[in-house]
Amino acid sequence: MIELQIWGDFECPFSYLQTIVLMKLKEKYRDKLLIIWKSVEMNTREHFTTPSKEYLKNLEIASEELIAKENHLNFLKPKTLPNIRLAQESIYYADTQQLSLEMANAIFNAFFNYRIDISDQDEITEIAKSIGLDSKELNEILDDAIFTKQVLLDEKEFKILGFQAIPAMTIGERNFSPRSFMPVVGYKTYIELDQIISKIC
């Protein structure tokens, strides 16, 4: 089995595109590919901030990618950028149901295509409900900060591995040491990632 770990930020348009690519690869490889979502927040904040000109430019660039057009992504310009910690923690709950990638995709969709406030706990639980997760149980988990430690550990690992940009991935055979995994930085198309994975299989 091939294991692919991805670090993404829910405000990063290229992390969104990468998630869509991974959803397609998951359909192709099925039980031969294990995808593990890892959390990282590139611009830590407690409250809302105004998007920078650089951020808005990256949004435009991402919207021109083929996969964005194929999936009719709106990439609405956000008026503000929120704290994404609750969104990150919800992924680990989704992972207990083997739906982490689906939850990530749903969060990205809500943020970029509908301008939903993904720092709002009620909104996050509604997103979880939309993909079949138990919103009441997730609400309790978020209240108790069950997965806060895991988010912090993933962010620490991101730094230890020397990554400085997202999306960032490591790819390798599951039964081998993580040190043998190939690091992959930056958005990769379906064809590019498929070629990497097929060489390992």
The 8 nearest C-alpha neighbors of each residue, nearest first, counted from 0:
[[1, 31, 173, 32, 172, 2, 33, 30],
 [2, 0, 172, 32, 173, 171, 31, 33],
 [3, 1, 33, 173, 171, 170, 172, 32],
 [4, 2, 170, 34, 169, 33, 35, 5],
 [3, 5, 35, 169, 168, 34, 36, 2],
 [4, 6, 168, 36, 37, 167, 7, 35],
 [7, 5, 37, 167, 38, 166, 39, 168],
 [6, 8, 166, 14, 38, 39, 165, 5],
 [7, 9, 11, 40, 10, 39, 14, 38],
 [10, 8, 11, 107, 7, 83, 14, 106],
 [9, 11, 8, 12, 80, 107, 110, 83],
 [10, 12, 14, 8, 13, 9, 15, 7],
 [13, 11, 15, 14, 58, 61, 10, 16],
 [12, 14, 16, 15, 11, 186, 17, 61],
 [13, 15, 17, 166, 11, 7, 12, 16],
 [16, 14, 12, 18, 13, 17, 107, 19],
 [17, 15, 13, 19, 18, 14, 20, 12],
 [18, 16, 14, 20, 15, 19, 186, 13],
 [17, 19, 21, 15, 20, 16, 14, 22],
 [18, 20, 22, 16, 21, 17, 23, 15],
 [21, 19, 17, 23, 18, 22, 189, 24],
 [22, 20, 24, 18, 23, 19, 25, 17],
 [21, 23, 19, 25, 20, 24, 18, 26],
 [24, 22, 26, 20, 21, 25, 19, 27],
 [25, 23, 21, 27, 26, 22, 28, 20],
 [24, 26, 22, 29, 28, 23, 27, 21],
 [27, 25, 23, 24, 29, 28, 22, 21],
 [26, 28, 24, 25, 29, 23, 32, 22],
 [27, 29, 31, 25, 32, 26, 24, 30],
 [28, 30, 25, 26, 31, 27, 32, 24],
 [31, 29, 32, 28, 33, 0, 25, 1],
 [32, 30, 0, 28, 29, 1, 33, 200],
 [33, 31, 1, 30, 28, 0, 2, 29],
 [34, 32, 2, 1, 3, 35, 31, 30],
 [35, 33, 3, 4, 2, 32, 36, 5],
 [34, 36, 4, 3, 5, 37, 33, 2],
 [35, 37, 5, 4, 6, 99, 34, 38],
 [38, 36, 6, 5, 153, 35, 7, 4],
 [39, 37, 6, 150, 153, 7, 87, 154],
 [38, 40, 154, 8, 7, 6, 41, 37],
 [39, 41, 8, 42, 43, 38, 83, 154],
 [40, 42, 43, 39, 8, 164, 165, 163],
 [43, 41, 40, 44, 82, 39, 8, 10],
 [42, 44, 40, 41, 45, 82, 83, 84],
 [45, 43, 46, 82, 42, 47, 81, 48],
 [44, 46, 82, 43, 47, 81, 83, 48],
 [45, 47, 44, 82, 81, 48, 80, 118],
 [46, 48, 81, 80, 79, 82, 49, 45],
 [49, 47, 80, 79, 50, 46, 81, 44],
 [48, 50, 79, 80, 51, 78, 47, 77],
 [51, 49, 79, 54, 80, 48, 52, 55],
 [50, 52, 54, 53, 49, 55, 56, 48],
 [51, 53, 55, 54, 56, 50, 57, 49],
 [54, 52, 56, 51, 55, 57, 50, 58],
 [53, 55, 51, 57, 56, 52, 50, 58],
 [54, 56, 58, 52, 57, 53, 51, 59],
 [57, 55, 53, 59, 58, 54, 52, 60],
 [58, 56, 60, 54, 59, 55, 61, 53],
 [57, 59, 55, 61, 56, 60, 12, 62],
 [58, 60, 62, 56, 57, 61, 55, 63],
 [59, 61, 57, 63, 62, 58, 56, 64],
 [62, 60, 58, 63, 64, 59, 57, 12],
 [61, 63, 59, 60, 64, 67, 58, 74],
 [62, 64, 61, 60, 65, 59, 67, 68],
 [65, 63, 67, 61, 66, 62, 68, 60],
 [66, 64, 68, 67, 69, 63, 62, 70],
 [65, 67, 69, 68, 64, 70, 16, 20],
 [68, 66, 70, 64, 72, 65, 69, 62],
 [67, 69, 71, 65, 70, 66, 72, 64],
 [70, 68, 66, 67, 71, 65, 72, 64],
 [69, 71, 67, 68, 72, 66, 65, 19],
 [72, 70, 68, 69, 67, 73, 66, 74],
 [73, 71, 67, 70, 74, 68, 112, 62],
 [72, 74, 112, 75, 71, 111, 62, 113],
 [75, 73, 111, 112, 72, 76, 62, 58],
 [76, 74, 73, 111, 112, 77, 114, 113],
 [75, 77, 74, 78, 55, 111, 58, 114],
 [78, 76, 79, 75, 114, 80, 50, 111],
 [77, 79, 76, 49, 50, 80, 114, 48],
 [78, 80, 49, 77, 48, 47, 50, 81],
 [79, 81, 48, 47, 49, 50, 77, 82],
 [82, 80, 47, 118, 46, 83, 79, 48],
 [81, 83, 118, 44, 45, 84, 46, 47],
 [84, 82, 86, 118, 85, 81, 87, 117],
 [83, 85, 87, 86, 82, 88, 118, 147],
 [86, 84, 88, 87, 83, 89, 118, 120],
 [87, 85, 89, 83, 84, 88, 117, 123],
 [88, 86, 84, 85, 89, 90, 38, 83],
 [87, 89, 85, 90, 146, 86, 91, 147],
 [88, 90, 86, 92, 91, 87, 85, 93],
 [91, 89, 93, 99, 88, 92, 87, 94],
 [92, 90, 94, 93, 89, 88, 146, 95],
 [91, 93, 89, 94, 95, 90, 137, 88],
 [94, 92, 99, 98, 90, 91, 96, 95],
 [93, 95, 99, 97, 91, 96, 98, 92],
 [96, 94, 92, 93, 97, 91, 98, 99],
 [95, 97, 94, 93, 98, 92, 99, 132],
 [98, 96, 94, 95, 99, 93, 100, 101],
 [97, 99, 93, 101, 94, 96, 100, 102],
 [100, 98, 94, 93, 102, 90, 101, 97],
 [101, 99, 103, 102, 98, 104, 36, 18],
 [100, 102, 104, 98, 99, 103, 105, 130],
 [103, 101, 105, 99, 104, 100, 98, 106],
 [104, 102, 100, 106, 105, 101, 99, 107],
 [103, 105, 101, 107, 102, 106, 108, 100],
 [104, 106, 108, 102, 103, 107, 109, 101],
 [107, 105, 109, 103, 108, 104, 102, 110],
 [106, 108, 104, 110, 109, 105, 15, 111],
 [107, 109, 105, 106, 112, 111, 110, 104],
 [110, 108, 106, 113, 115, 107, 112, 111],
 [109, 111, 114, 115, 107, 108, 113, 112],
 [112, 110, 74, 108, 75, 114, 109, 113],
 [111, 113, 73, 108, 74, 109, 75, 110],
 [112, 114, 109, 115, 110, 111, 108, 75],
 [115, 113, 110, 111, 112, 77, 109, 116],
 [116, 114, 110, 109, 113, 117, 122, 111],
 [115, 117, 118, 119, 114, 110, 122, 81],
 [118, 116, 119, 115, 123, 86, 122, 83],
 [117, 119, 116, 83, 82, 81, 85, 120],
 [120, 118, 122, 117, 121, 116, 123, 85],
 [121, 119, 123, 122, 124, 118, 85, 138],
 [120, 122, 124, 123, 119, 125, 138, 126],
 [121, 123, 125, 119, 120, 124, 126, 117],
 [124, 122, 120, 126, 125, 121, 117, 127],
 [123, 125, 134, 127, 121, 126, 122, 128],
 [126, 124, 128, 122, 127, 123, 121, 129],
 [127, 125, 123, 129, 128, 124, 122, 105],
 [128, 126, 124, 132, 125, 129, 130, 134],
 [127, 129, 132, 125, 131, 134, 126, 130],
 [128, 130, 126, 127, 131, 125, 132, 105],
 [131, 129, 128, 127, 132, 126, 102, 101],
 [130, 132, 128, 129, 127, 133, 134, 126],
 [131, 133, 128, 127, 130, 134, 93, 129],
 [132, 134, 136, 135, 128, 137, 131, 127],
 [135, 133, 124, 137, 128, 136, 132, 138],
 [136, 134, 138, 137, 133, 139, 124, 140],
 [135, 137, 139, 138, 133, 134, 140, 132],
 [138, 136, 140, 134, 139, 135, 141, 133],
 [137, 139, 135, 141, 136, 140, 134, 142],
 [138, 140, 142, 136, 137, 141, 143, 135],
 [141, 139, 137, 143, 142, 138, 145, 144],
 [140, 142, 144, 138, 143, 139, 137, 145],
 [143, 141, 139, 140, 144, 138, 145, 137],
 [142, 144, 140, 141, 145, 139, 146, 138],
 [145, 143, 141, 147, 142, 146, 140, 88],
 [146, 144, 143, 140, 147, 141, 148, 142],
 [145, 147, 149, 148, 88, 144, 150, 91],
 [148, 146, 150, 144, 149, 145, 88, 151],
 [147, 149, 151, 146, 150, 152, 145, 144],
 [150, 148, 152, 146, 151, 147, 153, 88],
 [151, 149, 153, 147, 148, 152, 38, 154],
 [150, 152, 154, 148, 149, 153, 155, 147],
 [153, 151, 149, 155, 154, 150, 156, 148],
 [154, 152, 156, 150, 155, 151, 38, 37],
 [153, 155, 39, 157, 151, 152, 156, 38],
 [154, 156, 152, 158, 153, 157, 151, 159],
 [157, 155, 159, 153, 158, 154, 160, 152],
 [158, 156, 154, 155, 160, 159, 162, 153],
 [157, 159, 161, 155, 156, 160, 162, 154],
 [160, 158, 156, 161, 157, 155, 162, 154],
 [161, 159, 157, 158, 162, 156, 182, 155],
 [160, 162, 158, 159, 163, 157, 156, 164],
 [161, 163, 160, 157, 164, 158, 167, 184],
 [164, 162, 161, 165, 158, 157, 167, 184],
 [163, 165, 162, 166, 167, 185, 184, 41],
 [166, 164, 167, 185, 7, 184, 14, 6],
 [165, 167, 14, 7, 185, 6, 186, 184],
 [168, 166, 184, 165, 6, 5, 183, 185],
 [169, 167, 5, 183, 4, 182, 184, 6],
 [168, 170, 182, 181, 4, 180, 3, 183],
 [169, 171, 3, 180, 181, 2, 168, 4],
 [172, 170, 180, 2, 1, 173, 181, 3],
 [171, 173, 1, 175, 174, 2, 0, 199],
 [172, 174, 2, 1, 175, 0, 171, 176],
 [175, 173, 172, 176, 0, 171, 1, 177],
 [176, 174, 173, 172, 177, 179, 171, 180],
 [175, 177, 178, 179, 174, 180, 173, 172],
 [178, 176, 180, 179, 175, 171, 173, 169],
 [179, 177, 176, 180, 181, 175, 171, 169],
 [178, 180, 177, 176, 181, 171, 175, 172],
 [181, 179, 171, 170, 177, 178, 169, 182],
 [180, 182, 170, 169, 171, 183, 179, 168],
 [183, 181, 169, 168, 180, 170, 184, 167],
 [182, 184, 168, 167, 169, 181, 185, 170],
 [185, 183, 167, 168, 166, 165, 182, 164],
 [186, 184, 166, 165, 167, 187, 164, 183],
 [185, 187, 13, 166, 17, 188, 184, 14],
 [188, 186, 191, 192, 185, 189, 17, 190],
 [189, 187, 191, 190, 192, 186, 20, 17],
 [188, 190, 192, 20, 191, 193, 187, 24],
 [191, 189, 193, 188, 192, 194, 187, 195],
 [192, 190, 188, 194, 193, 189, 187, 195],
 [193, 191, 195, 194, 189, 190, 187, 196],
 [192, 194, 190, 196, 195, 191, 189, 197],
 [193, 195, 197, 191, 192, 196, 190, 198],
 [196, 194, 192, 193, 198, 197, 191, 199],
 [195, 197, 193, 199, 198, 194, 192, 200],
 [198, 196, 200, 194, 199, 195, 193, 192],
 [197, 199, 196, 195, 200, 194, 193, 192],
 [198, 200, 196, 197, 195, 171, 172, 1],
 [199, 197, 198, 196, 1, 0, 172, 31]]
